[in-house]
Amino acid sequence: MTDRTILVVGTYDTKDDELTYIAEVIRGQGGGVLTMDVSVLGDPSVPTEFSKHEVAEAAGSSIAEAIAGEDENLAMQIMARGAAALTAQLHGEGRFDGVLVLGGSMGTDLALDLCLALPLGVPKYIVSTVAFSPLIPPERLPADIQMILWAGGLYGLNSVCKASLSQAAGAVLGAARAVEPPARDRPLIGMTSFGKTVLRYMVALKPALEARGFEVAVFHATGMGGRAFESLAAEGAFAAVMDFAPQELGNHIMGSAISAGPDRMTAAGRAGVPQLVSIGCYDLVDFVGWQEVPPRLAGQEVHAHNRLLSSVMMTAEQRREMARAICGQLATAQGPVTLLLPLRGGNEWDRPGGPLSDPEGLAAFVAEIRASCPGNVTLVELDAHINDPAFAEAALAQLDRWIAAGVLPRPGAGA
């Protein structure tokens, strides 16, 4: 087994004992450790590999400036910017294989920025007194973050908190040893969807795309799935996207906590990645099933999917708003965009006679898409339902046209 190196980050002026214990556990299992101090006022008992001064300098600032502001929030934001920048630099240089950050609410705030600076696939662990807390909004969470509650560890070491610290130390080292990084030996297509009972196009599309030489990754569009999708799109990981389930955007604008953030449906466009887009579950707003319905949706029909998730049917006016939001996000794209608009519906439940069928609502949405579709988007209307074979065939036909025109490289060409 090849040893791996873990970057251990925290405020060594107040959590020296805990951070030193974590490092000892990692080294005791044969791993290597690099240490980074993100303190402001105090100093560690033993110098760290990366000092608080180097962290502040990476943010274009200094510890003196952080102290002079006399505001701990602003000071830690300086350290968060510096820690994120320095960590990204160190990872680019191949200096470490995984990261573990320890903190209370202040340290967790910093940790989230730091982990967001690392690509998907790098093991990222946060030991936090506010793990799994509603204090943490979904858009702050890196797509592949791991968190564990720092139970009983607010001040000093004890047997209770050692259970959390040792688990985290072993987990991050084990993950760094076991992780299989993306191969990137075939062009990757990112696709969004829901389960096969709701959206079925991926059943036909995945083998057909793989037969053409692509790799296909399907993302479950329930908030964090969209975060992962957008994160990879921003990295330029996708040769093309089939973003057929934009519901997270509707969730966001309607006030649901099941959100991928305000930038959903923009990362691929900013990167110039060719986009095939459609309307899967455009008419539903998902919300946390054990919470109250968001105020904007009160009094509307609710479909309980399970004990965790429920869906509210949008009104005709809300569907128009959703159409405008989709078109607004796509208007910023720097690459080619084709919007496939299936005129017979966007999820299995809204077929004629289905439990969520609403022909007037669908007509309102279609009319608004036609009126709002920006000039950079090619609108293709299909006399089909999104789950009909004709939809998947149309998507493949457009992809093949892009390949033939050189918009997408032919898989294997020049390899």
PyMOL commands that set and color helices and strands:
alter all, ss='L'
color gray80, all
select helices_A, chain A and resi 16-28+52-58+63-68+72-92+105-116+138-140+159-178+201-211+224-235+247-253+267-270+295-297+316-330+348-350+359-372+389-405
alter helices_A, ss='H'
color red, helices_A
select strands_A, chain A and resi 5-10+32-37+98-103+124-128+146-149+188-193+215-220+240-243+275-277+284-288+302-304+309-313+337-342+377-382
alter strands_A, ss='S'
color yellow, strands_A
deselect
rebuild
show_as cartoon
